[in-house]
Amino acid sequence: MNLAFIDIETTGLSKERHELIDFAVVFDDNHSWSSQILPEHIETADAEALRVNGYRPDLWATALPMSIVAPIIAELLDGYTLVGHNARRFDVPFLRHHLEPYGLRSSVGEEVIDTLALSRKLLRGQTRRFNLKIVCEVLGIDPEDEIHYALEGAKRTYWVYRALSRLPGFDKGLK
């Protein structure tokens, strides 16, 4: 199984109203790719999402438009099982929604492993909350900074997956 560990940052929680502004993937051999994405409708952004993601127009001055990034993402992820924290409910549906206008969503995210779901099964009793920061702390992994960047999230998802894979019951958790 070829694994691609992904994270996205967005201008809000609604895939219909908000946009991708940061995408990253870390592959099983630990090489990675990331890109900031230029939002087309920053006026619809949620102010808190922009704060959490460290968005500032000057920092995104060299960001690429989604029309350039979308085919790159689709090509990079083709044939991979996507691994992400809350990937089934957020990252993959959001990503697929934003690839669709470019005719690229069909094969992306057909196979998904969600480290949030795995954490809930394998770390039960060790914490009551399972966001990436807390799961990292429980597993002894340095958590993300307060500002979230997709590449840092994808790297931590890689490390979380590796740590979870060494726990009893991991194989059952994948089902």
Contacts in CASP RR format, 6 or more apart in sequence:
PFRMAT RR
TARGET T0000
AUTHOR 0000-0000-0000
METHOD contacts of the structure
MODEL  1
MNLAFIDIETTGLSKERHELIDFAVVFDDNHSWSSQILPEHIETADAEAL
RVNGYRPDLWATALPMSIVAPIIAELLDGYTLVGHNARRFDVPFLRHHLE
PYGLRSSVGEEVIDTLALSRKLLRGQTRRFNLKIVCEVLGIDPEDEIHYA
LEGAKRTYWVYRALSRLPGFDKGLK
1 81 0 8 1.000
1 111 0 8 1.000
2 27 0 8 1.000
2 28 0 8 1.000
2 79 0 8 1.000
2 80 0 8 1.000
2 81 0 8 1.000
3 27 0 8 1.000
3 28 0 8 1.000
3 80 0 8 1.000
3 81 0 8 1.000
3 83 0 8 1.000
3 113 0 8 1.000
3 161 0 8 1.000
4 25 0 8 1.000
4 26 0 8 1.000
4 27 0 8 1.000
4 28 0 8 1.000
4 76 0 8 1.000
4 77 0 8 1.000
4 80 0 8 1.000
4 81 0 8 1.000
4 82 0 8 1.000
4 83 0 8 1.000
5 25 0 8 1.000
5 26 0 8 1.000
5 27 0 8 1.000
5 28 0 8 1.000
5 83 0 8 1.000
5 84 0 8 1.000
5 154 0 8 1.000
5 155 0 8 1.000
5 157 0 8 1.000
5 158 0 8 1.000
5 161 0 8 1.000
6 23 0 8 1.000
6 24 0 8 1.000
6 25 0 8 1.000
6 26 0 8 1.000
6 77 0 8 1.000
6 82 0 8 1.000
6 83 0 8 1.000
6 84 0 8 1.000
6 87 0 8 1.000
6 91 0 8 1.000
6 95 0 8 1.000
6 154 0 8 1.000
6 157 0 8 1.000
7 23 0 8 1.000
7 24 0 8 1.000
7 84 0 8 1.000
7 85 0 8 1.000
7 91 0 8 1.000
7 150 0 8 1.000
7 151 0 8 1.000
7 152 0 8 1.000
7 153 0 8 1.000
7 154 0 8 1.000
7 157 0 8 1.000
8 20 0 8 1.000
8 22 0 8 1.000
8 23 0 8 1.000
8 24 0 8 1.000
8 91 0 8 1.000
8 94 0 8 1.000
8 95 0 8 1.000
8 150 0 8 1.000
9 20 0 8 1.000
9 21 0 8 1.000
9 22 0 8 1.000
9 23 0 8 1.000
9 52 0 8 1.000
9 53 0 8 1.000
9 148 0 8 1.000
9 149 0 8 1.000
9 150 0 8 1.000
10 18 0 8 1.000
10 19 0 8 1.000
10 20 0 8 1.000
10 21 0 8 1.000
10 49 0 8 1.000
10 53 0 8 1.000
10 94 0 8 1.000
11 18 0 8 1.000
11 19 0 8 1.000
11 21 0 8 1.000
11 39 0 8 1.000
11 41 0 8 1.000
11 42 0 8 1.000
11 44 0 8 1.000
11 45 0 8 1.000
11 46 0 8 1.000
11 49 0 8 1.000
11 50 0 8 1.000
11 53 0 8 1.000
11 55 0 8 1.000
12 18 0 8 1.000
12 45 0 8 1.000
12 46 0 8 1.000
12 49 0 8 1.000
13 46 0 8 1.000
13 49 0 8 1.000
13 90 0 8 1.000
15 93 0 8 1.000
15 94 0 8 1.000
15 97 0 8 1.000
15 98 0 8 1.000
16 97 0 8 1.000
17 44 0 8 1.000
18 44 0 8 1.000
18 45 0 8 1.000
18 46 0 8 1.000
18 49 0 8 1.000
19 37 0 8 1.000
19 39 0 8 1.000
19 40 0 8 1.000
19 41 0 8 1.000
19 44 0 8 1.000
19 45 0 8 1.000
19 66 0 8 1.000
19 98 0 8 1.000
20 37 0 8 1.000
20 66 0 8 1.000
20 69 0 8 1.000
20 94 0 8 1.000
20 95 0 8 1.000
20 98 0 8 1.000
21 36 0 8 1.000
21 37 0 8 1.000
21 38 0 8 1.000
21 39 0 8 1.000
21 53 0 8 1.000
21 55 0 8 1.000
21 60 0 8 1.000
21 63 0 8 1.000
22 34 0 8 1.000
22 35 0 8 1.000
22 36 0 8 1.000
22 37 0 8 1.000
22 53 0 8 1.000
22 149 0 8 1.000
22 150 0 8 1.000
22 151 0 8 1.000
23 34 0 8 1.000
23 35 0 8 1.000
23 37 0 8 1.000
23 69 0 8 1.000
23 73 0 8 1.000
23 95 0 8 1.000
23 150 0 8 1.000
24 32 0 8 1.000
24 33 0 8 1.000
24 34 0 8 1.000
24 35 0 8 1.000
24 149 0 8 1.000
24 150 0 8 1.000
24 151 0 8 1.000
24 152 0 8 1.000
24 153 0 8 1.000
24 154 0 8 1.000
25 32 0 8 1.000
25 33 0 8 1.000
25 34 0 8 1.000
25 73 0 8 1.000
25 76 0 8 1.000
25 77 0 8 1.000
25 154 0 8 1.000
26 32 0 8 1.000
26 151 0 8 1.000
26 154 0 8 1.000
26 155 0 8 1.000
26 157 0 8 1.000
26 158 0 8 1.000
27 80 0 8 1.000
30 158 0 8 1.000
32 151 0 8 1.000
32 154 0 8 1.000
32 155 0 8 1.000
33 72 0 8 1.000
33 76 0 8 1.000
34 150 0 8 1.000
34 151 0 8 1.000
34 154 0 8 1.000
35 63 0 8 1.000
35 64 0 8 1.000
35 69 0 8 1.000
35 72 0 8 1.000
36 59 0 8 1.000
36 60 0 8 1.000
36 62 0 8 1.000
36 63 0 8 1.000
36 64 0 8 1.000
37 63 0 8 1.000
37 64 0 8 1.000
37 65 0 8 1.000
37 66 0 8 1.000
37 69 0 8 1.000
38 60 0 8 1.000
38 63 0 8 1.000
38 64 0 8 1.000
38 65 0 8 1.000
38 66 0 8 1.000
39 45 0 8 1.000
39 55 0 8 1.000
39 60 0 8 1.000
40 65 0 8 1.000
40 66 0 8 1.000
42 57 0 8 1.000
45 55 0 8 1.000
49 55 0 8 1.000
52 146 0 8 1.000
52 147 0 8 1.000
52 148 0 8 1.000
53 147 0 8 1.000
53 148 0 8 1.000
53 149 0 8 1.000
54 147 0 8 1.000
54 148 0 8 1.000
54 149 0 8 1.000
66 98 0 8 1.000
66 102 0 8 1.000
67 102 0 8 1.000
70 98 0 8 1.000
70 99 0 8 1.000
70 101 0 8 1.000
70 102 0 8 1.000
70 104 0 8 1.000
71 102 0 8 1.000
71 104 0 8 1.000
73 95 0 8 1.000
73 99 0 8 1.000
73 104 0 8 1.000
73 108 0 8 1.000
74 99 0 8 1.000
74 102 0 8 1.000
74 104 0 8 1.000
74 105 0 8 1.000
74 107 0 8 1.000
74 108 0 8 1.000
77 107 0 8 1.000
77 108 0 8 1.000
77 109 0 8 1.000
78 107 0 8 1.000
78 108 0 8 1.000
79 107 0 8 1.000
80 111 0 8 1.000
81 111 0 8 1.000
81 112 0 8 1.000
81 113 0 8 1.000
82 91 0 8 1.000
82 92 0 8 1.000
82 108 0 8 1.000
82 109 0 8 1.000
82 111 0 8 1.000
82 112 0 8 1.000
82 113 0 8 1.000
83 112 0 8 1.000
83 113 0 8 1.000
83 114 0 8 1.000
83 115 0 8 1.000
83 157 0 8 1.000
83 158 0 8 1.000
83 161 0 8 1.000
84 91 0 8 1.000
84 112 0 8 1.000
84 113 0 8 1.000
84 114 0 8 1.000
84 115 0 8 1.000
84 116 0 8 1.000
84 154 0 8 1.000
84 157 0 8 1.000
85 91 0 8 1.000
85 114 0 8 1.000
85 115 0 8 1.000
85 116 0 8 1.000
85 119 0 8 1.000
85 131 0 8 1.000
85 132 0 8 1.000
85 135 0 8 1.000
85 153 0 8 1.000
85 156 0 8 1.000
85 157 0 8 1.000
85 160 0 8 1.000
86 114 0 8 1.000
86 116 0 8 1.000
87 112 0 8 1.000
87 113 0 8 1.000
87 114 0 8 1.000
87 115 0 8 1.000
87 116 0 8 1.000
88 112 0 8 1.000
88 114 0 8 1.000
88 116 0 8 1.000
88 117 0 8 1.000
89 114 0 8 1.000
89 116 0 8 1.000
92 108 0 8 1.000
92 109 0 8 1.000
92 112 0 8 1.000
95 108 0 8 1.000
95 109 0 8 1.000
96 105 0 8 1.000
96 108 0 8 1.000
96 109 0 8 1.000
97 105 0 8 1.000
99 105 0 8 1.000
99 108 0 8 1.000
113 161 0 8 1.000
113 174 0 8 1.000
115 132 0 8 1.000
115 135 0 8 1.000
115 157 0 8 1.000
115 160 0 8 1.000
115 161 0 8 1.000
115 164 0 8 1.000
116 130 0 8 1.000
116 132 0 8 1.000
116 135 0 8 1.000
117 173 0 8 1.000
118 161 0 8 1.000
118 164 0 8 1.000
118 170 0 8 1.000
118 173 0 8 1.000
118 174 0 8 1.000
119 130 0 8 1.000
119 135 0 8 1.000
119 160 0 8 1.000
119 164 0 8 1.000
120 130 0 8 1.000
121 169 0 8 1.000
121 172 0 8 1.000
121 173 0 8 1.000
122 164 0 8 1.000
122 167 0 8 1.000
122 169 0 8 1.000
122 170 0 8 1.000
122 173 0 8 1.000
123 130 0 8 1.000
123 135 0 8 1.000
123 138 0 8 1.000
123 139 0 8 1.000
126 138 0 8 1.000
127 134 0 8 1.000
127 135 0 8 1.000
127 138 0 8 1.000
132 143 0 8 1.000
132 144 0 8 1.000
132 153 0 8 1.000
132 156 0 8 1.000
132 157 0 8 1.000
132 160 0 8 1.000
133 143 0 8 1.000
133 144 0 8 1.000
134 143 0 8 1.000
135 160 0 8 1.000
136 142 0 8 1.000
136 143 0 8 1.000
136 144 0 8 1.000
136 156 0 8 1.000
136 159 0 8 1.000
136 160 0 8 1.000
137 143 0 8 1.000
139 159 0 8 1.000
139 160 0 8 1.000
139 163 0 8 1.000
139 164 0 8 1.000
140 163 0 8 1.000
141 156 0 8 1.000
141 159 0 8 1.000
141 160 0 8 1.000
141 163 0 8 1.000
142 156 0 8 1.000
143 156 0 8 1.000
144 152 0 8 1.000
144 153 0 8 1.000
144 156 0 8 1.000
145 152 0 8 1.000
164 170 0 8 1.000
END
